[in-house]
């Protein structure tokens, strides 16, 4: 499924009232496509419409604050984490290429990194998530000879207890 089909599916889920599921799908898409800020904005807008202003601010933090709602949500989010650059960096876990961000996003990320280094002497970094395809397990077919050997072994193992029972019965008859 390509990105457009996934986004269409997310839109259908939102229309059907499955906002939590849509948010999960958008977060997964963000992990796979961290440089696509449109995904970040869609998730932020979903949270905003659902009334989760702090979560909306978390995903709008790298977006230029051109609208009052974006500015309000970012302020609420920053206040909720005590303006901690380290905490914000850990929350947003930006795994993309910083050079592909807008000028505002690059500046904001640099400010957060400087604040984190100054206050906690640590700057969290996150490596990109690689989209590895799952390996399909190979189903090997057994040859005719292997099947015969398997049948013989099973037959031998089931005949041993039968012979033991017959032997015990025969010995008890002699006595």
N, C-alpha and C positions, 0 to 999 in steps of 0.2 A: 504494500500500500504506500503510495507516495504522500508527500506532505499535504498536497491539496485535498486528497481524499480523506486524510486524517482530520484536517481542519473542518471539512464538510461534516464528518461524523460528529465532531465536537459540537458544531452548530446545531445539529439535529438533537444531540443529547441536551443541550441547553434549552432548546424549544420544548423538549419533553419534560423539563424540570429536573434533569439529572445534573445539577450543577457541580456536585462534589465529584462525580465521575469525570466530568469535563475538566475540572481543575486538576485532577490527577493526570489525565491525558496530556494537558498542556504542560504540566511540570515535567513529564517524561519527554515531551518534545523539546522542551527547553534544555534538558540534559543532553539530548542528542544533537540539538542545533543551538548552542549557546550564543552564537553571533547574531541570530535572527531576533532583533529587538521587537519585532512585530508580535512574536509569541509572548514576550515579556509583557507587552502592552495589553494584549488580549486577556492574559491571565489577571493582570492588575484590574482591568475593566470588569472582568467577571467578579472578582472579589469586591470591587467597589459597588457593583449593582446588588451584590448579596449582603452588603452592609459591613463587610470586614475591611474597615478602612486602614488598619495597621498593616494587614497583609497586602492590600493594594499598594500602600506606600513602599513596602519591601520590593515589589516588582517594578515600581515606577521610580526607584531611587536613581537609576542611571539615565532617566529620561529628562530632557529639559523641562523645567517647571513652567510651562506656558499657560496652563489653566489653573484656576483657583482650586479645583478638586484635587489635582495632582499635588499642588503645593501643600494643601491641607493634609492629605494622606501621608505624604513623606514626613511632614512635621510630626504627625501622630506616631508614625513608625519610629522615627528617630528618638522621640520622647520615650517610647515604650522600651527601648534598649539603652536608655540613658546616654544617648549620643555617643555610644561606644563604637569606634571604627572597627575594632576587632570583632565585636559581636555582629555588626552589620556584614562584614566580609564573610564571616562564618555562615550567616543566614542566607545570603544571596548566592554563595558558592559559585561565583562567576568562573566558568571553565573555558571561556572563549578567548579569542585573540583580542587583546586590549586595543590594538591599533585599528580594529574594525569598528570600534565604538565611535559615537559622535564626539566632538570636541568636549561637550559638556560631560559626557559619560567618562571620558578619559580623565578629565580634571577631577571629577567627583571620586572616581576610583583611586586616583593618586592621593587625594585628600584623606580618604578612608585608610589607605595604607600608611600614610605618614602618621595619622592619629594612632593607628594600631601600634606602629613601631615606637612611637613616643610614650604611649601609656602602658603597653603590655610587653614591649620589646620583642614582639613577634608579629609577623605578617603571614596570615594563612594563605597558602597557595593550593590550588586545586588543578589536577591534571584532567584533560578532556576524557570523557567516557567514549571508549571506542565501541562502535556498533559491530560487534562480532556476530557472525551468523552461527547458529547452533549447528554442530556437526551431526549429521544424520548417522545413526548407528547402522552398520552394515548387517543385514540379515543373510547369513550364509546357509545355503541349503546343504543338507547332509547327502552324501553319496549313498548309493544302494548298498555298498559294502559296509559303511558305517551303520546303516540301519539294521542290517543283518546281525552285526556284532552286538549292537544295543539290545536287540530282541533275544539273542542267545544269553547275554549276561542277565537280563531280567528273568528269563526262563530258568536259568541256573539258580539265581537267588531265591526265586519262589519255590523251586522244587526241593531245595535243601530242607526247609522246615517241614514240608510234606513227607519227605523220606524219614526225617527224625520221628515224626508222629507215627508213621507206619512201623518203624523199627521198635518204638516203645510199645506199641500195641502188640506186635508180634512177640516180643520178649515177655510181656505180661501174660500172653496166652500159653507160653511154654511153662510158665511157673505155675 
